[in-house]
Amino acid sequence: MYTDFMSKYKLVSFDMDGTLTLKTTCLQYYVKKLGIEDKAMELESLYKNHEIDDYQIADRYAEILKGTTIKQFDEWTEEIPRMKNIKEAVDKLKELGFVVGITSVGPTFASEYFSNKFGFDFVSGSEHEFIDGVHSGKMIHTLAGKDKVTILEKLSKEKGIEMSEVIAVGDSRSDIPIFEKVGFRIALNADENLKSVTDLFIQSDDLLEVSSKIAEL
């Protein structure tokens, strides 16, 4: 049975890094697998303290990842610590009538991997350059938090959905622009950047808690 809450909303947008993944971003994990975790920690600290922006951190990660194959990235993406029951949560939201997708500034090859594995309806992400299946060390197109709004607005419009009918789930500062535009905001395992712009806080390692909470509201 649909609640009054659910009748107001038609789409659920998930961030990927730190939302679907647990205590790591995809790029952090890849650099860790290369054996230089300290480099990732340094970059994330600079980003968190607003010393570098989305474009700068993406460029620096790309330089570190030069020479890594797409096959290796797929293997590492499968290993990334992530939320429990992602597919079950996505399936449940779809059963409730929602369009469910990933709106991320992370690597597109990672968000597409998540989509193929767990059944999301759409994805977005930053484009890394590969030549003959090998990372070139460069970016083709980098997304920032503000770009996530543009992407989600375009996708919603294509589906005949207003931004006021969107539920966004995120964890960090790159989600703030989306949180300021959508109808309902869920901060999942979030940092302090989201405290003033959210409707619901959830601390959990199980994504079913998010879909269940939406069903209960």
MIVO-371392 format. One record per residue (C-alpha): residue in one letter; x, y, z. Coordinates in steps of 0.001 Angstrom, whole numbers, plus 500000, padded with zeros to 6 digits. Layout:
aa; east; north; up
a; X; Y; Z;
...
REM end
This chain:
aa; east; north; up
m; 500000; 500000; 500000;
y; 501310; 503447; 499093;
t; 501656; 505976; 501886;
d; 501012; 509694; 501444;
f; 504789; 510144; 501596;
m; 505500; 507728; 498744;
s; 502793; 509232; 496565;
k; 504808; 512468; 496545;
y; 508005; 510909; 495196;
k; 508906; 508986; 492056;
l; 512697; 508703; 491886;
v; 515472; 507777; 494323;
s; 518975; 508987; 493511;
f; 521948; 507428; 495301;
d; 525436; 508821; 495515;
m; 528082; 506104; 495027;
d; 531267; 506902; 496954;
g; 530742; 506673; 500706;
t; 527048; 505936; 500173;
l; 527038; 502619; 498338;
t; 530677; 502010; 499277;
l; 531672; 501784; 502941;
k; 534337; 504050; 504478;
t; 536120; 504499; 501176;
t; 535668; 505991; 497737;
c; 536352; 503921; 494644;
l; 539413; 506021; 493810;
q; 540753; 505695; 497352;
y; 540409; 501942; 497129;
y; 542146; 501715; 493764;
v; 545119; 503715; 495047;
k; 545242; 501527; 498146;
k; 545436; 498463; 495897;
l; 548426; 500067; 494195;
g; 550138; 500120; 497594;
i; 550200; 503903; 498048;
e; 547293; 504487; 500410;
d; 549053; 507504; 501941;
k; 548610; 509343; 498631;
a; 544843; 508798; 498751;
m; 544661; 509907; 502381;
e; 546564; 513084; 501517;
l; 544251; 513918; 498608;
e; 541084; 513212; 500596;
s; 542317; 515421; 503445;
l; 543020; 518283; 501035;
y; 539559; 517856; 499492;
k; 537770; 517665; 502830;
n; 539504; 520857; 503961;
h; 538509; 522646; 500727;
e; 542140; 523031; 499639;
i; 541465; 521330; 496302;
d; 538221; 521010; 494338;
d; 536487; 518180; 492466;
y; 538441; 518829; 489280;
q; 541846; 518960; 490966;
i; 541344; 515799; 493010;
a; 540136; 513916; 489915;
d; 543197; 515008; 487927;
r; 545577; 513940; 490701;
y; 543934; 510553; 491082;
a; 544072; 510064; 487314;
e; 547824; 510690; 487284;
i; 548311; 508063; 490009;
l; 546178; 505490; 488195;
k; 548023; 505766; 484878;
g; 548854; 502333; 483452;
t; 546090; 500421; 485260;
t; 543898; 498274; 483020;
i; 540106; 498382; 482927;
k; 540132; 494657; 483751;
q; 542060; 495411; 486941;
f; 539607; 498173; 487855;
d; 536683; 495764; 487418;
e; 538343; 493250; 489743;
w; 539040; 495920; 492355;
t; 535525; 497364; 492089;
e; 534118; 493930; 492880;
e; 536252; 493888; 496054;
i; 535386; 497396; 497331;
p; 533780; 497345; 500805;
r; 530147; 498221; 500200;
m; 526730; 498334; 501789;
k; 524944; 495045; 502383;
n; 521885; 494124; 500325;
i; 522256; 496722; 497581;
k; 520362; 494667; 494995;
e; 517638; 493797; 497488;
a; 517195; 497473; 498373;
v; 517075; 498517; 494714;
d; 514561; 495779; 493922;
k; 512377; 496812; 496860;
l; 512342; 500458; 495764;
k; 511437; 499416; 492227;
e; 508608; 497280; 493572;
l; 507336; 500397; 495328;
g; 507267; 502157; 491947;
f; 510452; 504245; 492122;
v; 512984; 504888; 489395;
v; 516336; 504174; 491098;
g; 519719; 505448; 489943;
i; 523251; 506535; 490786;
t; 524177; 510221; 490518;
s; 527909; 510342; 491206;
v; 531035; 512366; 490469;
g; 533079; 509158; 490817;
p; 534429; 507166; 487867;
t; 531812; 506211; 485301;
f; 533411; 502784; 484863;
a; 532754; 502159; 488578;
s; 529173; 503446; 488614;
e; 528402; 501368; 485499;
y; 529823; 498304; 487240;
f; 527498; 498935; 490200;
s; 524561; 499461; 487840;
n; 525162; 496227; 485948;
k; 525607; 494234; 489160;
f; 522726; 495666; 491190;
g; 520143; 496789; 488618;
f; 520089; 500583; 488877;
d; 518045; 502365; 486204;
f; 520635; 505042; 485396;
v; 524158; 506140; 486300;
s; 526466; 509107; 485956;
g; 530127; 509745; 486670;
s; 533386; 511337; 485611;
e; 534981; 509991; 482437;
h; 538549; 508692; 482699;
e; 540592; 508238; 479526;
f; 541560; 504714; 478505;
i; 543724; 503830; 475518;
d; 543527; 500192; 474436;
g; 542022; 499320; 477814;
v; 544751; 501053; 479815;
h; 544307; 504223; 481914;
s; 546149; 507111; 480244;
g; 546530; 509149; 483435;
k; 544103; 511784; 482145;
m; 540455; 512747; 482521;
i; 538055; 513178; 479613;
h; 535309; 514871; 481631;
t; 535172; 515583; 485349;
l; 531956; 516192; 487270;
a; 531619; 518399; 490346;
g; 528762; 518499; 492847;
k; 526926; 521184; 490867;
d; 527055; 518977; 487772;
k; 525144; 516262; 489618;
v; 522182; 518651; 489788;
t; 522272; 519269; 486031;
i; 522464; 515545; 485305;
l; 519652; 514654; 487693;
e; 517450; 517474; 486378;
k; 517952; 516216; 482812;
l; 517228; 512594; 483721;
s; 514168; 513535; 485749;
k; 512786; 515720; 482976;
e; 513202; 512882; 480472;
k; 511100; 510681; 482757;
g; 508483; 513371; 483413;
i; 509557; 513761; 487042;
e; 509997; 517044; 488938;
m; 512998; 517584; 491212;
s; 510509; 518028; 494063;
e; 509526; 514384; 493451;
v; 513105; 513123; 493943;
i; 514584; 511518; 497068;
a; 518379; 511902; 497239;
v; 520658; 509705; 499343;
g; 524207; 510907; 499958;
d; 527026; 511283; 502426;
s; 529309; 514245; 501686;
r; 529791; 517797; 500486;
s; 529444; 516868; 496800;
d; 525800; 515964; 497576;
i; 524878; 519399; 498943;
p; 523886; 520910; 495557;
i; 521474; 518018; 494950;
f; 520164; 518145; 498522;
e; 519278; 521802; 497995;
k; 517130; 520971; 494956;
v; 515246; 517737; 495672;
g; 512088; 517055; 497647;
f; 513550; 514794; 500362;
r; 517136; 514292; 501535;
i; 518578; 511236; 503307;
a; 522099; 511470; 504759;
l; 523572; 507972; 504932;
n; 526694; 507474; 507059;
a; 527248; 511163; 506409;
d; 529863; 513695; 507439;
e; 529238; 517073; 509078;
n; 528779; 518856; 505737;
l; 525205; 517532; 505400;
k; 523863; 518241; 508884;
s; 522095; 521471; 507947;
v; 520603; 520287; 504645;
t; 519011; 516911; 505351;
d; 515628; 515511; 506384;
l; 516744; 512126; 507698;
f; 519987; 510701; 509072;
i; 520694; 506970; 508851;
q; 523749; 505159; 510189;
s; 523907; 501633; 508799;
d; 525913; 499183; 506726;
d; 522724; 497716; 505189;
l; 520991; 499524; 502298;
l; 517736; 497736; 503064;
e; 517409; 500073; 506046;
v; 517157; 502963; 503610;
s; 514504; 501341; 501403;
s; 512587; 500152; 504481;
k; 512641; 503638; 506005;
i; 511319; 505131; 502765;
a; 508519; 502548; 502759;
e; 507661; 503413; 506385;
l; 507541; 507197; 505988;
REM end
